[in-house]
Amino acid sequence: MAFALGLGGKADARSDLSQEQSAWFNAHNEARDAFGTAPLEWSERLTMEAQQWADQLARENTIRHSNPDIRARTGENLWMGTSGYFHPSQMIGFFVDEQRYFRSGRFPNVSRTGNWADVGHYTQIVWAETREVGCAKATNGQNDVLVCRYYPGGNVLGQMIAPQRKIARR
């Protein structure tokens, strides 16, 4: 079982990233490429912040967003699933799968369901102004917790979001 909670061009693979980090990073940039937004850069600072929060959530065996005042202008996507069961690209895939409900518009009017939370992970990933990402995972033996941080954060009220390319509906 897995849970998620949330608010152009391919980047070259980075040799300094772990296999997990590479999978998260590449999955983000593949989604951005399909949407037509510029690739993200991997941020060690965001990765360290994400690791601290993931460690805390794993200890608590829950997912909840960190205090927005503490993380300043960063966005955050959270995921939790059975420990050791999901490949890193599948974790990001849960976020990207929200694309099927996305419609262009001014945030928060961007979901075909009428509920922006149904696309909030996806829109954060493809948000044009976002430039950096860092993800980290913690486990408690029962569940893996993934935290991805984004700078600057997306999902800004009143801002337009629309693909720069025609995206295939899933």
N, C-alpha and C positions, 0 to 999 in steps of 0.2 A: 504494500500500500504506500502511496506517496501523496504528499500535500504540498501545495505552493501557496504563498501569501505575498501580496504585493500592492503596491502603489502603481558609400559605394566603392566597391572594389575589395578584393581579397588582400588581407594582410599576409605578409610572409610569416611562415612558422618561426618561432623564436626558439633557439637552442638552449637558452637559459631557463626555460620553463620545464616543470615536471610534466609527465604524460597527462596527468589530470588537468593541470593548468592549461596545457596546450589544447586539450579537448574542449574545455570551457571557453577559452579564448577564440578558438576557431569556430565553434558553434555560434558565438556572438557575432563574429564578423561575417559568417555565411548568411545569417539572417539580415544583417545590415546590407550586405551586397545585394541580396534579393530585393530589399526594400529600396535600394539606391542611395543609402547614406554612407558616408565615409567610414572606413574601418576605425576601430578603437585601438588605443595603445594600452598595453598592460601596465598597471601601476603597482609597484611594490608597496607604496604607502597604503593604497586602498586594500591590497591583499592582506597586509598586517592588521588593519582595522577590521576587515571581514573575519580574519582568523580569531581575533579576540571575541567578537560577537558570536561567531559560530561555536567557540568553546563554551561560552556561557549558556547558549541555548541547548547545547548537547547535555551539559550538566543538569539543566532544568527539564530536559526531554520535552521541549515545546518550541514553537516558533512564534515570535512576535517581533514587530519592528522595533528597532532601537529608537531612542529619543531623537527626533529630528533636530532639536536644538544642539545636541551633542555632535551629530554628524554634519552639521552646517549645510552646505549646498550639495551634499551627495545624495544620490538615490540609492535604493536598496531593494533587491529581490531576494526572497527567502524560499527555501525548499527543504522538505524533510521526507525521507523514505527509509524503508527497511535497510538496515546496515549491510553493506556489501552486495546488494542486489542490483543496483542500477549503475550503468556505465556513465561516466561524467557527461558525455554528450546527450544521454537520455535526460539527465537532470535539467540541462538547459532546454532540451526539447519540450519539456512540460511548459516552459515559459513561451517558447516559440509557437507551440500549437495553438495558443490563443489567437494567432493571426486569423484563424477561420472566423472569428467574431468581429474583427476589426473593420471599421469603415473610416474613411477620411473625414476630418472635421476639426473643430476647435475643441481642445480638451476641456471638459470631460465627455463631450458628446462624440465619442469615437467608437462606440460599440453597437453592433447590430442587435444586441440583446437589450440595450437601454441601460446597462450597468457597466460603467467604465472599469470596474474591478475585474470584469471578465477578460479584459485585454491589457490591464495595467502592467503586467510583467513584460509582455511583448512590446508595448509602446515604449517602455523604459529602454529596452534593448536597442530599438531602432531610432530612438529620439535623435534628431539631426544635430542638436547642439551638444550632446554628450560626446566626450572625447576620450575618456579613460575608463577602464574597468579593472577590478581586482576581485577575485573569488577565492574562497577558502572553505574547506570542509572539516567538520569535527564529527566524531562518532562517540556513542556511549555504549556500543555493543549491541544495542537494540535498534537504534536509528542513526542514519547519517543526516547531518544538517549542513546544508550549503547556504552560504551567504555571499552574494555578489553586491559590490558597491560600485557606484557610477558617479563620475564627475564630468561636468556638472550634472546634477540630477535632472531627469526629465519629468514628464507628466505635469507640466506647468499649466495651471488654469488659464483659459482664454487663448492659449497658443495653438496655432494650426499644426496639424500633423497629417501628412499625406505621402504616399510612396512616390519616389522619383522614378520608379519603374513600374510596369504592370506586374503585380504579384499574382501568382497562381493561388487559387482558393483551394484549401485542403478539404 
